[in-house]
Amino acid sequence: MTAKKSDIQRLIECCICCDYLTDVRETPCCHQLFCNTCIQSWLKKPTKNCPRCRSTTLTEQSLLKNVVVQRFVDNLQFPCPYALQGCSAEIARCDLLKHKRLCSYSPDKLANKHRLKLEESRNLLLRYKEGKTHITDNALFDLAKLFHTEHDYDNAKECLQMIKDQDNLQEIIILQAQIERDTNQYDKALELYTKAYSLSNSSSQRIELLTAKGYLLLKKAQYEQAKDVFTQAFDLLRSDDESPTKVELLNALGLIAKKCSD
């Protein structure tokens, strides 16, 4: 007989706190497993009975340690709590707290890393402006993207203005538009998105640029113009398109219809 995953899950979970077992205790009456703190707290109630079988013979002294199950639970492999931030480590449960404290992907450590990177980038830009170092146009564009990500919009704009080679003009204009959008300069952003659209030859990029324009027009409460732009983007989709972009555009058009009917 093969144990199912759900059976194993029930075995290693405390049925009081519904979390993984810690300092395992086993009841002599029905052999149910609990965390020590959970069952001790339960037995302090006026009615001292087993949470599972309701036996009244259960006492604190009769609880049994279950070292085998505890060892099994402690050695279960868990993903790092900061997996969404980029940590790919799998850690034994008994080492999880230590790893969490030391993990380089923790919010505090990531914030410190970003702060140091931002300071380093500002110093690099300053040295370039003082003529103490050389930076390529590609490096300036990368700096502009970093400053934009870190909400340092003035330095981002300055980096873009210093780029001499206009081979990547469209990418530069799109980043300029994003900066103007994020600093609430919606009219400037709309002009830049329109300019970037005129340079685009790709349907997917045109849809992306029109969508960005549509959201800006929504922010400005220009619903008819927003509807026209979103419809233009929708018409660029293939007839068999089932992508999230199609859903997003339909949702935007639905929102506009609701705004216009209110």
Secondary structure, DSSP 8 states (H G I E B T S, - for coil): ----HHHHHHHTB-TTT-SB-SSEEE-TTT--EEEHHHHHHHTTSSS---TTT--TT--TTT-EE-HHHHHHHHT-EEE-TTGGGT---EEEGGGHHHHHHH-TTSHHHHHHHHHHHHHHHHHHHHHHHTTSS---HHHHHHHHHHHHHTT-HHHHHHHHHH----TTHHHHHHHHHHHHHHTT-HHHHHHHHHHHHHT---HHHHHHHHHHHHHHHHHTT-HHHHHHHHHHHHHTS-TT--SHHHHHHHHHHHHHHHHHH-
